[in-house]
Amino acid sequence: MKQLILIFLSLFTYQTAAAITCHGTEPFWQAKIISDSFVLDIFGQRKIFSSIVLSAPHGMPNTNEGFVRVYSDARGPVATMISQTCNNGMSDNLYPKEIIIYTENGSLYGCCGEVVQQ
């Protein structure tokens, strides 16, 4: 019975992947990565990147839990996420991941995930 419950929980977890929320300051922005889409809110505007593919840089293991994640669409890289402690520069909060988002107006730096230390 325990094995059946674990299999069910694994299937349920796989199908309902949690969103990763990111944010940055100067300028203030927020992004959400959900499955195969990336939503960026900045300056009161929303930009949606769809058909996002997750990969690792060449030479690194290509896993969803890798140290470096590259999110790309048909035009190329959209964002690079690094599993490294991040501080948003405006508080003492620490977050588990850093992100660089590439836009037509330059790149944005910020933090992702839930607060790990205050």
Buried (B, 14 or more C-beta within 10 A) or exposed (E): EEEEEEEEEEEEEEEEEEEBBBBBBEEEBBBBBEEBBBBBBBEEEEBEBEEBEBBBEEEEEEEEEBEBBBBBBEEEBBBBBBBEEBEBEEEEBBBBBBBBBBEEEEEBBBBBBEEEEE
